[in-house]
Amino acid sequence: MRRLNPSIIAVAIVLCFSSLCHAQQPTITFFDSDIRVRQDGSALVIETYEFSRVPARFDRNIPARVPGEIANKRFFIDAANVNDDAGNDLAYHVIGSSSHLTIRVPELAGRRLQIAYQVRNAVQFGVEDDEFVWSVNPPDMQVEAGGVTVTLPEAAAGQVHAQTFLRNRAGNSRAMLWSFNGQLPAIVEGAKVESGLPGTLAPGVAMVVHGSLPAGILTPPNALVRAGWFLRANPIVLFPFAVLAVMLVIWRVKPRDADPGRSVAPMYEPPEGLSPAEVGLLVDDRVDPRDISATLIDLAVRGYVRLERIRPEHDATGEREDYVVRLLKPREQWAGLAPHEVTMLFHTFYGGQWTQLSSLRLRFPDIVPSMRVSIVTSLKQKGMYRVDPDAAPIWRQGVMAAAYGVVYLVTSFPGALAYALAFLQLDSATLPSSWLLIALSMGSSALIVYLLGGKTTAKTFRGMRTLVEIRGFEEFIRTVEGDKLHRVEPGLFEKYLAYAMALGIEHKWTRAFEGIAIKQPEWTDWGVGDLFNSAEFGQVLDSAFKRVAPLSTPRGRGLVAVSSSLSSGAAIAKSAAR
């Protein structure tokens, strides 16, 4: 038996494949479209098909989105019925997508088929003219002969202007041998428009009918219906409202102000596991000079340093006191300290054993940024923040820059403002998402985020709960009375002194112990009499640190914002150097 030539086999396979494809997509020998435009702008479309052979299955892909220069037009289509040669109803399926509505007839009884469907928004209502534009034939099949008839209400008789033309799928005019510019002859009689194909229409070419009539003849649907069409065709419009709802919830549960906006119960101790500097940063999202002072006092209470008064010195301004900060534990014993506390000790002593308190002001440019990084990192690990609180203003500036860019783009585009006003007047309610509408929606969303985002905090919900606990502890310090402190645990005065300094209410704490016999702190030699007087000690404390950081001002107001930039720290250093 002879071997078959491979080329013959290849040709046979190609012919079989072509025959199968041809069997699935038969030629439409005749096509007729009867379009009946109603008074409300909807249209009933009845399409009649005659095929060269009975197709195994037929899909009518009806374009639901027509490209435009600025935007696309979206149609809302509802299938009505499908009939065969004898007028019997046939089973069909409707498959919807963003660009097409497919009416699938899985089984045909003959070579003739009739499909009826309605278009709810067939007419585009304008200020001066109402327009009707429709792609007549199935562009994915060859049509040998056919035509279209458009019937409008009788009131439009004599006022209709219409034309028909051919377009390929790319939207450009395609000239035929019998049409040098793609236009087809159209006959307008009264309120009826008729046009036909004088030749075969190749696959990929669509016959389009365009009619217009003066506004006021047809009655548009009410504004509520048209607004519903607009929102359905433009879901992007709802995006700013969704952003607004989310931002309002975030703004409600996460206010930017340090005050949580609710009454708090007094807490008799600070949140567990937080140092004074961490408490201070949680209050106003920044590291202040008083946080450095509070950290130093906390380290002194815990036995790492000692503060000693030295004799007065004289300068051009007169007599002044200074203090020595002496290191008590070597670096080998710093293992249990938090990173920002290690940073504090390192930049305070630089390998030495003592330093003057007044010299710390010159070291703020080095101490504050390093401490801030360590504190923020620690609070992130504890779940108090997800992002750096200083990153929020930068992010908001970026969002605002994007919003300004969108506004500039929209206003600089020719005719964009009038186009936007048409959207607002619902004159173009059936135009779906375009680049302009997307830009407007995104720009307004960015503006909402910018305006409401500035009123929210970078803290997590855990951080907000901790802030409530801090405010409760602050309430305890503010309202505690001396007679209630007789029964407190020993050492409470020193234990919470650094926290009171971080909160900016150390004077209330020291005055609360006035008249109570308590032991003088071991980490200082600031003797103020035979008996330790907490109120006088608070004054000495303020005097000691006033050349470093003012402690008498409330938290977050009137402080030198060293943490905001290194330039602020440099200015402090320059002032002290004078």
Beta strands, then each sheet from edge to edge (+ up, - down):
strand 1: 28-37
strand 2: 43-51
strand 3: 58-63
strand 4: 65-66
strand 5: 73-74
strand 6: 77-83
strand 7: 93-96
strand 8: 100-105
strand 9: 112-119
strand 10: 123-125
strand 11: 129-135
strand 12: 146-151
strand 13: 161-168
strand 14: 183-184
strand 15: 186-189
strand 16: 192-196
strand 17: 205-214
strand 18: 305-315
strand 19: 318-327
strand 20: 354-356
sheet 1: 6+ 9- 2+ 1- 12- 16+ 15-
sheet 2: 3+ 8- 7+
sheet 3: 4+ 5-
sheet 4: 10+ 11- 17+ 13- 14+
sheet 5: 18+ 19- 20+
end
